[in-house]
Amino acid sequence: MNTPPVCNYEGSDYQTSFWEKGGRAYEDAVEEKALQRLLPASGKLMLELGAGAGRNTSRYKNYEKIVLLDYSRTQLEQARARLGDCERYVYVAADVYHLPFVSGLFDGATMIRTLHHMADARLALQQVADVLQSKAVFILEFANKHNLKAIVRYVLHQQSWNPNSPEPVEFAALNFDFHPQTVSSWLKSLGFLVEQTLTVSHFRMAFMKKLIPLKMLVWMDSMAQLTSDWWQLTPSVFLRNRLRTEKENAAAGTFFRCPKCGAALNDTPPLLKCSCGQSYPVQDGIYDFRLEK
């Protein structure tokens, strides 16, 4: 299938090396603060896109059921080891560009630290819009190219790309920064209304994390998040979006669809078979919908 390249964390110890041992306690804490402000008071079924090892999953307490989706099976295995097996969690290995869910299924979704790996970010967001119900809440985080550090570096001729230009910049392989206005325009074109914006990680500087106690730094960032309507100059921006498109909810009893042909699938572990001839295994509690490139 003709698919943009996918960033694959298969076999990675990202959760341990980056979050637990990488000095990222500040970033993790301020992202939690942002989610607390943006998450709705209640919900039934959430899709967590780019769930990884489940770092944020336990923060979605107000949703009755959560589908953790990631392209890497090993990341989902780590999430399953962290969260355990229960009916509240569904583990799905799949490609964001070919989501294996029927249209209009979810009343909520999050995509945190994931869009920056999308070579075709608008196409990924289009897939998200399709599987959401009308009026569903979608919380999106993206890496902001129009951040203060990038602006200063550009003015001092220390970087070649322009942080003010609308196109994404690929600063490393499958790692993209986006302009806030560009992301907003994509969301609007797909039927989303941006309800709230939060700028996050205002103090993502090694010397500040070293000099200022964590609790104080998190409090400072939490207060600074409230200035988001004035400017978006931080490396990370969170958006709470609501899908305005009027559409029918998924039919009762439907859930999965074949990412190859789009036909609805019966949930029949250990193997889901489609009339098109494609089949999808379920092993150790993880549904695998990844298609051969």
VENPEUR-V782050 format. One record per backbone hydrogen bond with DSSP energy under -1.0 kcal/mol. NH is the residue of the N-H (numbers start at 1). CO is the residue of the C=O. E is the energy in kcal/mol with one decimal. If there is no record, write none. Layout:
NH/CO/E ; NH/CO/E
This chain:
3/1/-1.2 ; 12/9/-2.4 ; 17/13/-3.1 ; 18/14/-2.3 ; 19/14/-1.1 ; 20/15/-1.9 ; 21/16/-2.3 ; 28/24/-2.4 ; 29/25/-2.1 ; 30/26/-2.4 ; 31/27/-1.7 ; 32/28/-1.7 ; 33/29/-1.8 ; 34/30/-2.0 ; 35/31/-2.4 ; 36/32/-2.2 ; 37/33/-1.4 ; 38/34/-1.6 ; 39/35/-2.6 ; 43/62/-1.7 ; 46/65/-2.6 ; 47/108/-1.8 ; 48/67/-3.0 ; 49/110/-2.8 ; 50/69/-1.5 ; 51/69/-2.4 ; 54/51/-2.0 ; 59/56/-2.2 ; 60/57/-1.8 ; 63/60/-1.4 ; 64/43/-1.6 ; 65/44/-1.8 ; 66/88/-3.2 ; 67/46/-3.0 ; 68/90/-2.9 ; 69/48/-2.6 ; 70/92/-2.0 ; 76/72/-1.4 ; 77/73/-2.2 ; 78/74/-1.8 ; 79/75/-2.0 ; 80/76/-2.8 ; 81/77/-2.1 ; 82/78/-1.7 ; 83/79/-3.0 ; 84/80/-2.6 ; 89/86/-1.4 ; 90/66/-2.0 ; 92/68/-3.0 ; 93/287/-3.6 ; 94/70/-1.1 ; 98/95/-1.8 ; 102/255/-2.5 ; 104/130/-1.8 ; 105/131/-1.2 ; 106/131/-2.5 ; 107/45/-1.4 ; 109/137/-1.9 ; 110/47/-2.2 ; 111/139/-2.3 ; 117/114/-2.2 ; 118/115/-2.4 ; 124/120/-1.7 ; 125/121/-2.3 ; 126/122/-2.1 ; 127/123/-1.8 ; 128/124/-1.8 ; 129/125/-2.4 ; 130/126/-1.7 ; 131/127/-1.4 ; 133/106/-3.1 ; 135/243/-2.9 ; 136/133/-1.9 ; 137/107/-1.5 ; 138/241/-2.8 ; 139/109/-2.7 ; 140/239/-2.5 ; 141/111/-2.6 ; 142/237/-2.2 ; 144/235/-1.9 ; 145/178/-2.2 ; 148/233/-2.9 ; 151/147/-2.2 ; 152/148/-2.4 ; 153/149/-2.5 ; 154/150/-2.2 ; 155/151/-2.3 ; 156/152/-2.0 ; 157/154/-1.4 ; 158/153/-3.4 ; 165/162/-1.2 ; 169/177/-2.1 ; 171/175/-1.2 ; 172/175/-1.1 ; 175/172/-2.1 ; 176/116/-3.3 ; 177/169/-2.3 ; 178/143/-3.2 ; 183/179/-2.1 ; 184/180/-2.4 ; 185/181/-2.0 ; 186/182/-2.1 ; 187/183/-2.4 ; 188/184/-2.4 ; 189/185/-2.1 ; 190/186/-1.2 ; 191/188/-1.5 ; 192/187/-2.7 ; 193/242/-2.4 ; 195/240/-2.9 ; 196/240/-1.5 ; 198/238/-2.7 ; 200/236/-2.7 ; 204/201/-1.1 ; 205/203/-2.6 ; 209/205/-2.3 ; 210/206/-1.5 ; 211/207/-2.0 ; 212/208/-2.5 ; 217/213/-2.4 ; 218/214/-2.7 ; 219/215/-2.1 ; 220/216/-2.4 ; 221/217/-2.2 ; 222/218/-2.5 ; 223/219/-2.0 ; 224/220/-2.2 ; 225/221/-2.0 ; 226/223/-1.3 ; 227/224/-2.0 ; 228/225/-1.3 ; 230/227/-2.1 ; 231/227/-1.1 ; 236/200/-1.1 ; 237/142/-2.0 ; 238/198/-3.1 ; 239/140/-2.9 ; 240/196/-2.8 ; 241/138/-2.4 ; 242/193/-2.2 ; 243/136/-2.2 ; 244/191/-3.3 ; 250/104/-2.9 ; 254/251/-2.0 ; 257/100/-1.3 ; 258/263/-3.2 ; 262/258/-2.5 ; 265/256/-2.5 ; 268/266/-1.4 ; 271/268/-1.7 ; 272/280/-2.9 ; 274/278/-2.8 ; 277/274/-1.9 ; 280/272/-2.6 ; 282/270/-2.3 ; 283/286/-2.1 ; 286/283/-1.6 ; 287/91/-2.7 ; 288/281/-2.4 ; 289/93/-3.3
